[in-house]
C-alpha cells in the first residue's frame, strides 16, 4: 500500500502559520494595493470620458498611426454608449497596477536568469508550475490571505502574469549575438554597460513581447477577479452569469475585448523594429556626445601652446 501524503494538511498548516505569524505583512500589502488601485481609478474616472478618449486617440496616433487612432476613438465611444465607461476604467486600473508590478518582478528576474545559469535552472520549474496551475487555484490563497475584494484579485493577477515576463526577457537577452557582446567587452565595456547599452536594447522586442503577454494575461484574469468581488467589467460579467442576463454578459465581454485590443496593439508597437532602431540611434548619439565632450577642452587648451611656438611667431 502506498502511504497517504497529507499535502493538503501541510499547505493548510502553512497558511494558518503565516496568518498567525506575519499578519502585518498581509495588511501592509493589502493597504498598498488598495491605495494604488483606488488612486488610479479616481484618476481615470474623475475627468469626463472625452478627456481620456482624446488622450488615448492621440497616443495611438503617435505610437501606431491613424488606423489604431480611429479604432481607439470608435471603441471607446462604443464603451461610453454601452454605459460601461466607469467599469472599463476600473478594469484598466486593476490591469495596469497588476501588469506594472508583474513586469517589475518578471523583467529583472529574467535578466538575472539570463546572466546566471543557476538562477535560470532554479526559476524554470517554478515558472512551469505557475503556468500550468489552473487559474482558480490562484484564488484560494488570495482569499485566505487578503479576504474578498479588489486586493485578492490584483494579487492573483500578478502571480498569474509573471511567467511570460521572465521567460521572454531571458530569451531575448540570450538571443543577443555573442559577437556583439564580445565586441563591446573588447572595447572595455563593463558588464553593467554591456547589459544597458547592448543587450537590453537588442532584446527589447522580446522584452516588450513579454510585457504585452503580461498585460494580456492580466486582462484574462478580469472575470476571475470579479468572482472575488473586484469592481469592473469582471463584476459585470459575473453578475450577468449569475442572473442569466445574456445581453449584459455580451456587453461586458465586448468591452473587455475592445480594451484588450487597444492595449495589445499599443504595447506591441513599443517592441517593433522601428522603435528599437530609434532607441539605438538615440543611445549612439548620447555615447558620441559623451565621448566628444572631454575632447573639446583639451583642444582649446592646446591653442595657447600652439600660439607660442616658433612657427607661430
ROKOLDO-961255 format. One line per 10 residues: for each residue z, x, y of N, C-alpha, C. Coordinates in steps of 0.1 Angstrom, whole numbers. Layout:
residues N
Z X Y Z X Y Z X Y; ...
This chain:
residues 313
0 8 -12 0 0 0 0 9 13; -8 5 22 -9 12 35 2 7 44; 11 16 49 22 11 57 17 5 70; 24 -5 75 20 -11 88 24 -2 99; 15 0 109 17 8 121 20 -2 132; 32 -2 137 36 -11 148 31 -7 162; 18 -6 163 13 -1 176 16 -10 187; 14 -23 184 17 -33 195 32 -32 200; 41 -30 190 55 -29 194 57 -17 203; 51 -6 199 52 7 207 47 5 221
36 -2 223 30 -4 236 39 -14 244; 44 -24 237 53 -33 244 66 -26 249; 71 -17 240 83 -10 244 80 0 256; 68 6 256 65 14 267 64 7 280; 58 -5 279 56 -13 292 70 -17 297; 79 -21 288 93 -25 292 100 -13 298; 98 -1 292 105 11 297 100 14 311; 87 13 313 81 16 326 86 6 337; 86 -6 333 91 -16 343 106 -14 346; 114 -9 337 128 -7 339 130 6 346
121 16 344 124 29 349 118 32 363; 106 28 365 99 30 378 94 17 384; 102 7 387 97 -5 393 92 -2 407; 98 7 414 94 11 428 80 15 429; 75 22 418 61 27 418 52 15 418; 54 5 410 45 -6 409 46 -15 422; 58 -15 428 60 -23 440 52 -16 451; 52 -2 452 45 5 462 30 4 460; 25 5 448 11 3 446 7 -11 450; 15 -21 446 11 -35 449 11 -37 464
21 -31 471 21 -33 486 9 -26 493; 5 -14 488 -6 -7 494 -19 -15 491; -21 -19 479 -33 -27 476 -34 -40 483; -23 -47 485 -23 -59 492 -27 -57 507; -21 -47 513 -24 -44 527 -38 -40 529; -44 -32 520 -58 -28 521 -67 -40 520; -65 -48 509 -74 -59 507 -73 -70 519; -60 -73 522 -58 -83 533 -64 -78 546; -62 -65 549 -67 -59 562 -82 -59 563; -89 -55 552 -103 -55 552 -109 -69 552
-102 -79 545 -106 -93 545 -105 -98 559; -95 -95 566 -93 -100 580 -105 -95 589; -108 -82 587 -119 -76 595 -132 -83 592; -134 -86 579 -147 -92 576 -148 -107 579; -137 -114 579 -137 -129 581 -135 -132 595; -128 -124 603 -124 -128 617 -136 -130 626; -146 -121 627 -158 -124 635 -166 -136 630; -174 -141 638 -184 -152 634 -193 -146 623; -198 -153 614 -207 -148 604 -219 -141 610; -224 -146 621 -236 -140 627 -234 -125 630
-222 -121 634 -220 -107 637 -222 -98 625; -216 -101 614 -218 -93 602 -232 -94 596; -238 -106 598 -252 -107 593 -261 -98 601; -260 -97 614 -268 -88 622 -265 -74 619; -252 -70 617 -249 -56 613 -255 -53 600; -253 -61 590 -259 -58 576 -274 -57 577; -280 -66 585 -295 -66 585 -300 -53 592; -294 -49 603 -297 -36 610 -295 -24 601; -284 -24 593 -281 -13 584 -291 -13 573; -295 -24 568 -305 -24 557 -319 -20 563
-322 -23 575 -334 -19 581 -335 -4 583; -323 2 588 -323 17 590 -323 24 577; -316 19 567 -315 27 555 -326 25 545; -331 13 544 -341 10 533 -354 5 539; -354 -2 550 -367 -7 555 -367 -22 558; -379 -27 562 -379 -41 566 -377 -51 555; -382 -48 543 -380 -57 532 -366 -60 528; -358 -50 527 -344 -52 524 -337 -59 536; -341 -56 548 -336 -62 560 -339 -77 560; -351 -81 556 -355 -95 555 -346 -102 544
-345 -95 533 -337 -101 522 -323 -103 526; -317 -93 533 -303 -94 537 -301 -106 547; -310 -107 556 -309 -118 566 -310 -132 558; -320 -134 550 -321 -146 543 -310 -149 533; -305 -138 526 -295 -140 516 -282 -144 522; -278 -137 533 -265 -141 540 -266 -154 547; -278 -158 552 -279 -171 558 -277 -182 547; -283 -179 535 -281 -188 524 -266 -190 520; -259 -178 520 -245 -179 517 -237 -187 527; -241 -186 540 -234 -194 550 -238 -209 548
-250 -212 545 -254 -226 543 -247 -232 531; -244 -224 521 -236 -229 509 -221 -230 512; -217 -226 524 -203 -227 528 -194 -218 520; -199 -206 516 -192 -197 508 -191 -183 515; -191 -184 529 -191 -171 536 -177 -165 535; -166 -172 536 -153 -167 535 -150 -161 521; -154 -169 511 -152 -164 498 -160 -151 495; -172 -150 500 -181 -139 498 -175 -126 505; -169 -128 517 -162 -117 524 -150 -113 516; -142 -122 511 -131 -119 503 -135 -111 491
-145 -115 484 -150 -107 473 -155 -93 477; -162 -93 488 -167 -80 493 -155 -70 496; -145 -76 502 -133 -67 505 -127 -62 492; -125 -71 482 -120 -66 469 -128 -56 463; -141 -58 463 -151 -48 457 -151 -35 464; -151 -35 477 -151 -23 485 -138 -15 483; -127 -21 483 -114 -14 481 -114 -8 467; -117 -16 457 -117 -11 443 -128 0 441; -140 -2 446 -150 8 444 -147 22 451; -141 21 463 -138 33 470 -127 41 463
-117 34 458 -106 41 451 -112 46 437; -120 38 431 -125 43 418 -134 55 420; -143 55 431 -151 66 433 -143 79 438; -132 76 445 -123 87 450 -116 94 438; -114 86 427 -109 92 415 -120 98 406; -131 90 404 -141 94 395 -149 106 399; -153 107 411 -162 119 416 -154 132 415; -142 133 420 -135 146 418 -133 150 404; -129 139 396 -127 142 381 -140 146 375; -151 141 379 -164 145 373 -167 160 377
-164 163 390 -166 177 394 -157 187 386; -145 183 383 -136 192 375 -142 193 361; -147 182 356 -152 182 342 -165 190 341; -173 191 352 -185 199 352 -182 214 353; -171 217 360 -167 231 362 -158 237 352; -151 228 344 -142 233 334 -145 226 321; -148 234 311 -152 228 298 -140 220 292; -128 226 294 -116 220 287 -114 206 293; -116 204 306 -114 191 313 -124 181 307; -137 186 306 -147 177 300 -144 172 286
-139 181 278 -136 178 264 -124 168 264; -114 170 273 -103 161 273 -106 147 279; -115 147 288 -118 134 295 -128 125 287; -137 132 280 -147 124 273 -142 113 264; -132 115 255 -127 104 246 -120 93 254; -114 97 265 -107 87 274 -117 78 280; -128 84 285 -139 76 291 -145 67 280; -148 72 268 -153 64 258 -144 52 255; -131 54 254 -122 44 252 -122 33 263; -122 38 276 -122 29 287 -135 20 287
-146 26 284 -159 19 284 -161 9 273; -155 12 262 -156 3 250 -145 -8 249; -135 -6 257 -124 -16 257 -129 -29 263; -126 -40 257 -130 -53 262 -124 -55 276; -132 -62 284 -128 -64 298 -114 -71 299; -112 -81 291 -100 -89 293 -88 -81 289; -89 -71 281 -78 -63 277 -72 -56 290; -80 -53 300 -75 -47 312 -65 -56 319; -67 -69 317 -58 -79 324 -44 -79 319; -42 -75 307 -28 -76 301 -18 -67 308
-21 -54 309 -11 -45 316 -11 -48 331; -22 -52 336 -23 -55 351 -13 -66 354; -13 -77 346 -4 -88 349 10 -84 346; 13 -76 336 27 -72 333 32 -64 345; 24 -55 350 29 -46 360 29 -51 374; 19 -60 377 17 -65 391 18 -80 393; 20 -87 382 21 -102 384 7 -108 385; 7 -119 392 -6 -127 394 -10 -126 408; -23 -125 411 -28 -124 424 -39 -115 426; -41 -110 438 -53 -101 440 -50 -87 435
-38 -82 435 -35 -68 432 -38 -65 417; -34 -73 407 -38 -70 394 -53 -70 392; -60 -79 399 -75 -79 399 -81 -66 404; -75 -61 415 -80 -48 421 -77 -37 411; -65 -36 405 -62 -26 396 -70 -26 384; -72 -38 378 -81 -39 366 -95 -35 369; -100 -38 381 -113 -35 385 -115 -20 387; -105 -13 393 -105 1 395 -106 8 381; -98 5 372 -98 11 359 -111 9 352; -116 -3 353 -129 -6 346 -141 1 352
-140 4 365 -152 10 372 -152 25 373; -141 32 369 -140 47 370 -150 54 361; -152 51 348 -160 59 339 -174 63 344; -183 54 349 -196 59 353 -196 69 365; -186 68 374 -185 78 384 -182 92 379; -173 92 369 -170 105 362 -182 111 355; -188 103 347 -199 107 338 -211 112 346; -216 104 356 -228 107 363 -226 119 373; -214 120 378 -211 132 386 -211 145 378; -205 145 366 -205 156 357 -220 159 353
-227 149 349 -241 151 345 -249 157 356; -248 152 368 -256 157 379 -253 171 382; -241 175 382 -237 189 385 -242 198 374; -241 194 362 -245 202 350 -260 204 350; -268 194 356 -282 195 355 -288 203 367; -280 208 376 -285 216 386 -290 229 380; -302 233 385 -309 245 379 -300 257 380; -297 264 368 -289 275 368 -293 287 376; -307 288 377 -312 299 385 -309 298 400; -308 285 405 -305 283 419 -290 287 421
-281 283 412 -267 287 413 -266 302 413; -273 309 404 -272 323 403 -277 330 415; -287 324 421 -293 330 434 -282 329 445; -276 318 446 -265 316 456 -254 326 453; -250 328 441 -239 337 438 -244 352 441; -257 355 439 -262 368 442 -261 371 456; -262 361 465 -262 363 479 -247 363 484; -238 363 475 -224 364 479 -216 352 482; -222 340 478 -215 327 480 -203 326 470; -192 321 476 -180 319 468 -182 306 460
-174 304 449 -175 292 441 -175 279 449; -166 279 458 -165 267 467 -177 265 475; -183 275 480 -196 274 488 -207 270 479; -208 275 467 -218 271 457 -217 256 454; -205 252 453 -203 237 450 -207 229 462; -203 232 474 -206 224 486 -220 225 490; -226 237 490 -239 240 496 -250 238 487; -248 239 474 -259 239 464 -257 228 454; -246 228 446 -245 219 435 -244 204 439; -235 202 449 -233 188 453 -246 182 460
-252 189 469 -265 183 475 -275 180 464; -277 190 455 -288 188 444 -284 177 434; -271 175 432 -266 165 423 -264 151 430; -267 150 443 -264 138 450 -271 126 444; -284 126 439 -289 114 433 -281 109 421; -277 118 413 -269 114 401 -255 109 406; -249 115 415 -236 111 420 -237 97 426; -247 95 434 -249 82 441 -252 71 430; -259 75 420 -262 65 409 -249 61 403; -239 71 401 -226 68 396 -218 59 405
-219 61 418 -212 52 428 -219 38 428; -232 38 426 -238 25 425 -233 17 413; -232 24 402 -227 17 390 -212 13 391; -205 21 398 -191 18 401 -190 4 409; -199 3 419 -199 -10 426 -204 -21 418; -214 -19 410 -219 -30 401 -208 -34 391; -201 -25 385 -190 -28 376 -179 -36 383; -176 -31 395 -166 -38 403 -170 -53 405; -182 -55 408 -187 -69 411 -187 -77 398; -189 -70 386 -189 -77 374 -175 -82 370
-165 -76 376 -151 -80 374 -146 -91 383; -155 -96 392 -151 -105 402 -145 -118 395; -153 -123 386 -149 -135 379 -136 -133 371; -135 -122 365 -123 -118 357 -111 -118 367; -113 -112 379 -102 -111 388 -98 -125 393; -108 -134 393 -105 -148 397 -95 -155 387; -96 -151 374 -87 -156 364 -72 -152 367; -70 -141 374 -57 -136 378 -52 -142 391; -60 -150 397 -55 -156 410 -61 -150 422; -70 -140 421 -76 -134 432 -85 -143 439
-85 -143 452 -94 -152 460 -108 -147 460; -117 -155 464 -131 -151 465 -140 -159 456; -152 -153 453 -162 -160 445 -157 -162 431; -149 -152 426 -144 -154 412 -136 -166 411; -128 -169 421 -119 -181 421 -128 -194 421; -139 -193 429 -149 -204 429 -155 -207 415; -159 -196 409 -165 -198 395 -155 -203 385; -143 -197 386 -132 -201 376 -129 -216 378; -127 -220 391 -124 -234 394 -135 -243 389; -148 -239 391 -159 -247 386 -159 -248 371
-155 -237 364 -155 -238 349 -144 -247 345; -132 -246 351 -121 -255 346 -123 -270 349; -131 -272 360 -134 -286 364 -147 -291 359; -154 -283 351 -168 -286 346 -177 -290 358; -176 -283 369 -184 -285 381 -196 -276 380; -207 -280 375 -219 -271 373 -225 -267 386; -225 -276 396 -231 -272 409 -223 -261 416; -210 -263 416 -202 -253 423 -202 -239 415; -203 -240 402 -205 -228 394 -218 -220 397; -229 -228 399 -242 -222 402 -241 -216 416
-235 -223 425 -235 -218 439 -227 -205 440; -215 -205 433 -207 -193 433 -213 -181 426; -220 -184 415 -227 -173 408 -239 -168 416; -246 -177 423 -257 -172 431 -252 -163 442; -241 -167 448 -236 -158 459 -232 -144 454; -226 -144 442 -223 -131 436 -236 -123 434; -247 -129 429 -259 -122 426 -265 -117 439; -265 -125 450 -271 -121 463 -263 -109 468; -250 -109 467 -242 -98 472 -244 -86 464; -246 -88 451 -248 -76 442 -261 -69 445
-272 -77 447 -285 -71 450 -284 -64 463; -278 -69 473 -277 -62 486 -270 -49 484; -258 -49 478 -251 -36 476 -258 -26 467; -265 -31 457 -272 -23 448 -284 -15 455; -292 -23 463 -303 -17 470 -298 -7 481; -287 -11 488 -282 -3 499 -277 10 494; -269 10 483 -263 22 478 -273 31 471; -283 25 464 -293 32 457 -301 41 467; -303 36 479 -311 44 489 -305 57 493; -291 58 492 -284 70 496 -287 81 487
-290 78 474 -293 89 465 -308 91 462; -316 86 471 -331 87 470 -335 102 473; -346 106 468 -351 120 472 -352 122 487; -356 111 494 -358 113 509 -344 116 515; -334 109 511 -320 111 516 -315 125 513; -318 130 500 -314 143 496 -321 154 504; -334 152 506 -342 162 514 -337 163 529; -333 151 534 -327 151 548 -314 159 548; -306 157 538 -293 163 537 -295 178 536; -304 183 527 -307 197 525 -312 203 538
-321 196 545 -326 202 558 -315 203 568; -306 194 569 -295 194 578 -286 206 575; -283 208 562 -275 219 558 -281 232 561; -294 233 559 -302 246 561 -301 249 576; -303 239 585 -302 241 599 -288 246 603; -278 240 598 -264 244 601 -261 258 597; -266 261 585 -264 275 579 -271 285 588; -284 282 592 -291 291 600 -285 293 614; -279 282 620 -273 283 633 -260 292 632; -252 290 621 -240 298 619 -244 313 617
-255 316 610 -259 329 608 -264 336 621; -270 328 629 -276 334 642 -266 335 653; -255 327 652 -245 328 663 -239 341 665; -234 349 655 -228 362 658 -238 372 663; -251 370 659 -261 380 663 -264 380 678; -263 368 685 -266 367 699 -257 376 707; -244 376 706 -235 385 714 -238 400 711; -241 403 699 -244 417 695 -257 421 703; -267 412 703 -279 416 710 -277 418 725; -268 409 731 -265 411 745 -257 423 748
-249 427 738 -241 440 740 -249 452 740; -261 452 733 -269 463 733 -278 465 745; -279 455 753 -287 456 765 -282 466 775; -269 466 779 -265 477 788 -267 491 783; -264 493 770 -266 506 764 -280 510 765; -289 501 762 -304 504 763 -307 508 778; -301 501 787 -304 503 801 -300 517 806; -290 523 799 -285 536 803 -292 548 796; -302 546 788 -309 556 780 -318 564 790; -321 577 786 -330 584 795 -344 577 796
-348 571 786 -361 564 787 -361 554 798; -350 547 798 -350 536 809 -349 542 823; -342 554 824 -341 560 837 -355 566 841
